[in-house]
């Protein structure tokens, strides 16, 4: 496969911190939490009463007739894609050279549950005729492809919480392979529902800090007790550097390298030594022709779970080596957004790209006492300025099933 240069020319997001990229990015740099108490009565039956709920409802941006035909995952993806496409300059191009890779870790789960309730309580005639195209795991990719008439291919890799990072990696590969000049890529998730919260709570994966939800997501803290579920979407416009240059596009960063591995260790638990994660980072560096010393920042997966956080820092140190690991600045934006599951990797890629572009690394909040086993430099409490020059950063995403994705971005 050729090493065609791939660049990022558009960004879009809707998150617990804001309904667009600018608002989300400002909140990340300010160290604000997007976690709040759930308004619905059903949370009283559960051990967890809070989540990272979307800051701006889709009804504020999409017309009501359209909302009825789209699952919430599709709504988020479409809103973020519209912003990203406009941010890229809404390029006029051959639809046969435009691709889409948009993922969700869970898919249209809200549609499945709602329509099953309709069937059970009101009969089959009250089931929406749009149920199947709303619940399909590829429905967000399909909705975005239809919106922008993308005919080079529309794909939806599913790898749990690594899904949208894998979507971006697949988009890079798609452009390098010559199948498309431009790809709209990222991920989305809308899974805040009592069944999903009950399921994660039954696994003891969620924080139960109901008395102070804004501090519940506390990556690497000695007293962390689980992740905080979030919802939202992040979308990137990726294109070949040649195509971007021809149209005079503004470039945020280079999507320089990708790494894919699997732990094959456990369906849920990560390898405690982070061996597969380290291999993914090494693959991304090799793919990008980068040295460990080129990396100045890592946006870590770091969900605030007891098992996952420390193993990831071991992986960073193993992949980069002691000297590079001692000076790389590591952060977890999940401390503010919560865990967007299949949408996390894309939103965190946007944060990584903007850190390179703007020269500022968002902080990790809520980490009051660092776990003594953490073996890297964590950016705590306030943003940190990046060095100048030709530098690079890594975004990491991992998912149930052992999926590991590392993405390397270089300053434009």
C-alpha positions in Angstrom: 0.0 0.0 0.0 1.3 3.4 -0.9 2.0 6.0 1.8 -0.2 8.7 0.3 -0.2 11.6 2.7 -3.6 11.9 4.4 -4.7 15.2 6.1 -7.6 16.3 8.3 -9.5 19.2 6.8 -12.8 19.2 8.7 -14.0 18.6 12.2 -17.5 18.1 13.7 -18.8 17.0 17.1 -21.7 17.0 19.4 -20.8 16.0 23.0 -21.8 16.4 26.6 -19.6 19.6 26.6 -21.2 21.3 23.6 -23.2 21.0 20.4 -20.2 21.7 18.2 -16.4 21.5 18.1 -15.6 25.0 19.2 -17.8 24.8 22.3 -16.5 21.3 23.2 -12.9 22.3 22.7 -13.3 25.5 24.8 -14.8 23.4 27.6 -12.0 20.8 27.4 -9.3 23.5 27.8 -11.3 25.1 30.7 -11.4 21.7 32.5 -15.2 21.7 32.7 -17.2 18.6 33.4 -20.1 17.5 31.2 -21.5 15.0 33.6 -24.9 15.6 35.2 -27.7 13.8 37.0 -30.2 11.9 34.8 -33.6 13.7 34.7 -35.7 10.5 34.2 -37.3 8.8 37.2 -36.0 5.4 36.1 -32.5 6.1 37.4 -33.8 5.7 41.0 -34.0 2.0 40.3 -30.3 1.8 39.4 -27.1 2.1 41.4 -25.9 4.9 39.0 -27.9 8.1 38.7 -25.8 10.2 36.2 -24.2 10.3 32.8 -22.6 12.5 30.2 -25.7 13.6 28.4 -25.6 15.5 25.1 -25.3 19.3 25.6 -27.6 20.2 22.7 -30.5 18.0 21.6 -30.8 17.0 18.0 -34.2 18.7 17.8 -32.4 22.0 17.9 -30.7 21.2 14.6 -32.8 18.7 12.7 -36.4 19.0 11.6 -39.0 17.0 13.4 -40.1 14.8 10.4 -36.4 13.8 9.9 -35.9 13.0 13.6 -38.7 10.4 13.5 -36.9 8.4 10.8 -33.5 8.5 12.4 -32.2 6.6 15.5 -30.4 8.9 18.0 -27.0 7.5 16.9 -27.8 8.6 13.3 -29.0 12.0 14.5 -25.7 12.6 16.3 -23.6 11.4 13.4 -25.5 13.5 10.9 -25.1 16.7 13.0 -21.4 16.2 13.5 -20.9 15.3 9.8 -22.7 18.4 8.7 -20.4 20.5 10.8 -17.3 18.7 9.7 -18.3 19.0 6.0 -19.0 22.7 6.3 -15.7 23.2 8.2 -13.8 21.5 5.4 -15.3 24.0 3.0 -18.1 21.8 1.6 -15.9 20.7 -1.3 -17.5 20.1 -4.6 -16.3 16.7 -5.8 -17.1 13.5 -7.7 -19.4 11.3 -5.5 -17.5 8.3 -6.8 -14.4 9.6 -5.0 -16.1 10.3 -1.7 -16.3 7.6 1.0 -17.8 7.3 4.5 -16.6 5.2 7.5 -18.8 5.9 10.5 -19.1 3.5 13.4 -21.1 2.8 16.5 -20.2 0.3 19.2 -23.7 -0.6 20.1 -25.8 0.7 17.2 -29.5 1.6 17.3 -30.2 0.1 20.7 -32.7 2.8 21.7 -34.8 2.0 18.6 -34.7 -1.7 19.4 -35.9 -1.3 22.9 -38.5 1.3 22.1 -40.0 -0.6 19.3 -40.1 -3.8 21.3 -42.0 -2.0 23.9 -44.5 -0.8 21.2 -44.8 -4.4 19.9 -45.4 -5.9 23.4 -47.8 -3.2 24.6 -49.7 -2.2 21.4 -49.2 -4.9 18.8 -47.2 -5.4 15.6 -49.0 -2.7 13.7 -47.6 0.0 16.0 -44.0 -1.0 15.2 -42.4 1.7 13.1 -41.7 0.8 9.4 -38.4 2.5 9.9 -37.3 0.2 12.7 -34.8 -1.9 10.7 -33.0 1.0 9.0 -32.8 2.7 12.3 -31.4 -0.1 14.4 -28.8 -1.4 11.9 -25.2 -1.0 13.1 -24.4 0.6 9.7 -27.3 3.0 9.9 -25.2 6.1 10.9 -22.8 5.4 8.0 -25.7 5.0 5.7 -27.3 8.2 6.8 -24.1 10.2 6.3 -23.5 8.6 2.9 -27.0 9.5 1.8 -26.6 13.1 3.1 -23.4 13.7 1.1 -24.0 11.3 -1.9 -20.9 9.3 -1.0 -20.5 6.5 -3.6 -16.9 5.3 -3.1 -18.0 3.1 -0.2 -19.8 3.4 3.1 -18.4 1.2 6.0 -19.1 0.6 9.7 -16.4 -1.3 11.5 -17.7 -2.4 15.0 -15.1 -2.9 17.7 -16.8 -1.8 20.9 -15.2 1.3 22.4 -12.5 1.3 19.7 -15.0 1.6 16.9 -14.7 5.2 15.8 -10.9 5.1 16.1 -11.0 2.1 13.8 -13.3 4.0 11.5 -10.6 6.8 11.2 -7.9 4.2 10.6 -10.0 2.5 7.9 -10.6 5.9 6.3 -6.8 6.5 6.1 -6.3 3.1 4.6 -9.1 3.8 2.1 -7.5 7.0 0.8 -4.0 5.3 0.7 -5.4 2.5 -1.3 -6.7 4.9 -3.9 -10.4 4.1 -3.4 -11.4 7.6 -2.4 -10.0 11.2 -2.4 -12.1 12.3 0.6 -13.6 10.2 3.4 -16.0 11.4 6.1 -15.1 9.3 9.2 -15.8 8.9 12.9 -18.3 7.5 15.3 -21.4 8.0 17.3 -23.1 6.5 20.3 -26.5 7.0 22.0 -26.9 4.3 24.7 -28.1 6.1 27.8 -30.9 3.8 28.8 -31.8 1.9 32.0 -31.0 -1.5 30.4 -27.5 -0.4 29.3 -26.7 1.3 32.5 -27.9 -1.7 34.5 -25.8 -4.0 32.3 -22.6 -2.0 32.8 -23.4 -1.6 36.5 -23.9 -5.3 36.9 -20.4 -5.7 35.6 -19.2 -3.2 38.2 -17.7 -1.1 35.4 -19.5 2.2 36.2 -18.7 4.7 38.9 -21.4 5.0 41.6 -20.4 8.5 42.9 -24.0 9.7 42.9 -23.2 12.3 45.6 -20.8 14.1 43.3 -21.2 13.0 39.6 -19.0 15.8 38.1 -16.0 14.2 39.8 -17.0 10.6 39.1 -14.8 10.2 36.0 -11.3 10.4 37.6 -8.7 8.6 35.4 -5.6 7.3 37.2 -6.9 8.5 40.5 -6.1 6.2 43.4 -9.8 6.0 44.3 -11.3 5.7 40.8 -14.3 3.3 40.8 -15.4 3.0 37.2 -16.3 4.9 34.0 -19.1 7.3 33.4 -21.3 6.6 30.4 -21.6 9.4 27.8 -23.2 10.0 24.4 -22.3 12.0 21.3 -20.4 11.9 18.1 -17.2 13.0 16.4 -16.6 13.2 12.7 -13.5 14.1 10.7 -13.1 14.9 7.0 -9.9 13.2 5.8 -8.5 13.6 2.3 -5.3 13.0 0.4 -2.9 15.8 0.8 -2.8 16.3 -3.0 -6.6 16.7 -3.2 -6.6 19.2 -0.3 -3.8 21.2 -1.8 -5.5 21.4 -5.2 -8.6 23.0 -3.6 -6.6 25.2 -1.2 -8.1 23.5 1.9 -7.1 24.5 5.4 -5.3 21.5 7.1 -5.5 20.8 10.8 -3.0 18.0 10.9 -1.7 14.9 9.1 -3.3 11.6 9.8 0.1 9.9 9.7 -0.1 6.4 11.0 -2.4 3.7 12.2 -2.0 0.6 14.4 -4.4 -2.3 14.9 -3.9 -5.2 17.3 -5.9 -7.5 19.5 -5.2 -8.8 23.0 -6.9 -12.2 22.7 -6.7 -12.1 26.5 -10.3 -11.7 27.7 -13.7 -10.6 26.3 -13.8 -7.7 28.8 -10.6 -7.3 30.8 -7.5 -5.8 29.1 -4.1 -7.4 29.3 -2.8 -6.0 32.5 0.6 -5.5 31.0 -0.8 -3.6 28.0 1.2 -5.7 25.5 -1.3 -5.5 22.7 -1.8 -1.8 23.3 1.9 -1.2 23.1 2.1 -3.1 19.8 -0.7 -0.9 18.4 1.3 2.2 19.3 4.5 0.8 17.8 2.6 -0.1 14.6 1.3 3.5 14.4 4.7 4.9 14.8 6.2 2.6 12.2 3.4 3.4 9.8 3.9 7.1 10.3 7.7 6.9 10.0 7.9 8.4 13.5 10.4 7.8 16.3 9.2 7.7 19.9 11.1 10.9 20.5 8.7 12.7 18.0 5.7 12.0 20.2 5.0 14.9 22.6 1.4 14.0 23.6 -0.9 11.0 24.1 -4.6 11.3 24.5 -5.2 8.1 26.4 -8.1 5.8 26.4 -8.1 6.0 30.3 -11.7 5.4 31.2 -11.3 5.6 35.0 -11.6 1.9 35.6 -9.3 0.2 38.2 -8.1 -2.4 35.7 -7.6 -0.4 32.5 -5.8 2.8 33.4 -2.6 1.6 34.9 -2.1 -1.1 32.2 -2.3 1.6 29.5 0.5 3.7 31.1 2.6 0.5 31.1 1.8 0.2 27.4 2.9 3.8 26.7 6.2 3.3 28.5 6.8 0.0 26.8 6.1 1.3 23.3 7.9 4.7 23.6 10.8 3.6 25.9 11.8 5.2 29.2 13.3 8.4 27.9 10.4 9.3 25.6 7.8 8.2 28.1 9.2 10.4 30.8 8.6 13.5 28.8 5.4 12.8 26.8 2.3 14.6 28.2 -0.6 12.2 28.7 -4.2 13.2 29.3 -7.7 11.8 29.4 -10.5 14.0 28.1 -12.9 11.3 29.4 -12.5 13.0 32.8 -14.8 15.7 31.3 -16.9 14.0 28.6 -17.4 10.6 30.2 -17.0 7.6 28.0 -18.7 8.0 24.7 -18.2 4.3 23.9 -18.2 3.9 20.1 -18.0 7.7 19.7 -15.0 8.1 22.0 -12.1 7.6 19.7 -13.3 10.1 17.2 -14.1 12.8 19.7 -10.7 12.2 21.3 -9.0 12.3 17.9 -10.5 15.8 17.5 -9.0 16.8 20.8 -5.6 15.4 19.8 -5.7 17.2 16.5 -6.7 20.5 18.0 -4.0 20.1 20.7 -1.4 19.9 17.8 -3.1 22.7 15.9 -3.5 25.1 18.7 -0.5 24.1 20.8 -2.4 23.3 24.0 -3.1 20.0 25.7 -6.4 19.7 27.7 -6.0 18.7 31.3 -7.2 15.6 33.1 -9.6 16.7 35.9 -10.7 15.1 39.1 -7.5 13.2 39.7 -6.8 14.3 43.2 -4.3 11.6 44.2 -2.4 9.8 41.4 -2.3 6.0 41.6 1.3 5.2 42.6 1.5 2.6 39.8 1.0 5.3 37.0 4.3 5.4 35.1 3.9 8.5 32.9 3.5 12.3 33.1 -0.2 13.1 33.5 -1.4 16.6 32.5 -3.5 17.5 35.6 -5.9 20.3 36.4 -4.9 22.9 33.8 -3.9 22.8 30.1 -0.3 22.5 29.1 1.5 24.3 26.3 3.0 22.1 23.5 6.4 22.6 22.1 6.8 24.1 18.6 8.1 22.4 15.5 7.3 19.2 13.6 5.8 17.2 16.4 3.3 14.4 16.7 0.7 12.9 19.0 -1.0 9.6 19.6 -4.7 8.9 20.2 -5.5 5.5 21.8 -8.7 3.6 21.8 -9.4 0.1 23.2 -12.6 -2.0 23.2 -14.2 -5.1 24.8 -13.1 -8.1 22.8 -9.4 -7.0 23.0 -9.5 -4.4 20.2 -6.6 -1.9 20.2 -6.3 1.1 17.9 -3.6 3.7 17.9 -3.7 6.8 15.6 -0.7 9.0 15.0 -1.2 12.6 14.0 1.5 15.0 12.9 1.4 18.8 13.1 0.5 20.2 9.7 
